[in-house]
Amino acid sequence: MKRIFKTIAVAAALLGLFGCEEVPQNNGNTDIDKVIEYTEDIEFELEVKSVTANAAEITISHNGHEDDTWYAFATTSSNVSLSIDKAVEELTAGGGKVSGLSSGTKQTVTVDGLEHSTDYTYIVFAMTAEGDVYGSHQDVSFTTPMGFAPNAEWSVEYTGRQFIGENEYEHTVTVESSDKNPYFITVVTKDRYDNTAIRDLIGEEMASLEQFISEYNRYYGEHTTIKDWSHIGDGIDAFGIELGRKYVAMAIGVTHNSELTGHYAVSEEFLPYEEEMTPEYASWIGTWKFTGANGVAFDVTFEKMKSNDTYIMTGWEGKEAEQHEVIVYWYPTENTWILWSQYIGTFTSAGYGDFDLYFCPANFVDGGGQEVYTTDGVPICIGCDMPNGEKMVLGYSEGDRALYTHMRFAGVWSDGVGGITATSDFPTFPLTVTPSASTKSAATKPVKRFR
């Protein structure tokens, strides 16, 4: 290694200053004649030990001497040479000796004050106290990860039953925002929030939202993006929440390019309770005779599934199908219910094997046959109170045209669609609803009979 030697000749300087006078003694201070040894061809090594959102730990070592002095810094610039030139200019701007230099052949330093999600270059070069740069510089690149921190500008609150537009929802979360940072709203159980690292929790919720958007677009043929499901400023969303569990609601920062910003806010924990039944909702609970326009009738029972939200309907197609429960949805704004086509489950019938069971709309066709529509999410009929106080069930229609004549259970086997009971006559819309004294009977196993 080439070395540069610089001697501080204090004694000679004193002789020149005081002439023939006696030179003062140094009282054992060896710094009066100290030789500073610089390594002209010094080389550095850098090792990034750890990186967090706002700091990095880096080990600096070199092959020089303990007297070698050096300067190290982090920059977002990728131009190393230009960055060194600017650093040298700043270090020597005041004239005189350069301050802020480090020494030692090996040192681990912590670089603070970094920005999260940012690319950095860490640079080290040797410099004398007089401002002379020597040896070879070294640099290493790293990227700080996403940092997560609460955003004091967002206030998140569980707000229960609220209207969103023209629709009313039982469980809503409202966010008041005093900044323009975009976010989406979510709800997680308190247990999961307490036991999951915030970075992991936010990442999981982001992935869940992206999956939901993908499935929504595929199902409805839409092209929505994160922008359509996020908010800027105040926002409100509705959620399906399981009763009896504690939750927290969250606002999570995300750009319209689906990039997390690191901002989040959390509500107080809340425990949703089931609402008291409204008189209108409760008025449908019981056993009724549903009589069709064709005179055919079934005894049907409505039981509470969730107050002011859903019922369980049984009894359609009589005793043979009584084991199968159909969900009916209550709409409190209109005080009506809607029965949608739905998948009930997969079952096995003796001699015919496995089948998927649907409750679905159907039409009688010429020749005595039926056409059934085994698709989820099709509105079949609407239950309502008439102005005269009577209850009616009206078939779903578009304009003045009724779409279906009746509804029924249908099994989907690998070789076709068929009924699961011996029933061949079905009540046709509209249905008159009157009280019934009938009680439930034990169910029998379904039997496949093709239409």
KANOR-V183789 format. One line per field, one symbol per residue. ss: DSSP state (h for helix, s for strand, l for the rest). psi: psi as a letter, one per 20 degrees, with the letter a starting at -180 (. if undefined). burial: 1 if it has 9 or more other C-alpha atoms within 8 Angstrom, else 0. A space follows every 10 residues. Layout:
ss->???
psi->???
burial->???
This chain:
ss->llsssssllh hhhhhhhhll lllllllllh hhhlsssssl lllsssssss sllllsssss ssllllllss sssssllllh hhhhhhhhhh hlllllllll lssllsssss slllllllss ssssssslll llssssssss ssslllllss lllsssssss ssssllssss ssssssslll llsssssssh hhhhhllhhh hhhhhhhhhh hhhhhhhhhh lllllhhhhl slllssssll lllllsssss ssssllllls ssssssllls slllllllhh hhlllsssss slllllssss ssssssllls ssssllllhh hllllsssss sllllsssss lssssssssl llssssssss ssssllllls ssllllllss ssssslllll ssssslssll sslllsssss sssllssssl llllllllll ssssslllll llllllllss l
psi->ppqppppnmh ghhhghgjcj qppqqjkjoi ihlpopoqoh kqqqpppogq pahjqqpppp qrjbrhipqr pqrqqiqing ghhgghgggh hjhirbqprj qrrqipppqp orkqqqlqpq ppppqqprii jppraprqqq qrpprpqpqq oiipppppjb pqpociqpqg oqpppppjaj pqrrqrpqqh ghghjpphgg ghgghghggh gggghggggi krlqrhhijr qpbqqpqqqo ppqjqqrqqq pppqrijkpq iiqrqqrqqq opqpqqpqhg ghiipapqoo prhjipqqpp ppqpgppkgq rppripjahh jiippppppp nhgilrqpoq qqpgrprpqp iiaqqppqpr qrpprqjjaq pqnmpqkppg rpprprhjiq qqopqprocj ophqhaqrqp porhjaprri rjpipqpqqq pppqqqjqrq rqqrqqppoq .
burial->0010000000 1001100100 0000000000 0110001111 1111010100 1111111111 1101101111 1001100001 0011000100 1100000100 1011100000 1001011111 1111111110 1001111111 0111111100 0001111111 1101000110 1111111000 0111111111 0010000000 1100100001 0010011000 0000011001 1111111100 0000011111 1111110001 1111111010 1100000000 1000101111 1110011111 1111001111 1111111111 1110111111 1100111111 1111000010 0001111111 1111000001 0101100111 1111100000 1111111000 0101111111 1110001111 1000011111 1110000000 0011011110 0
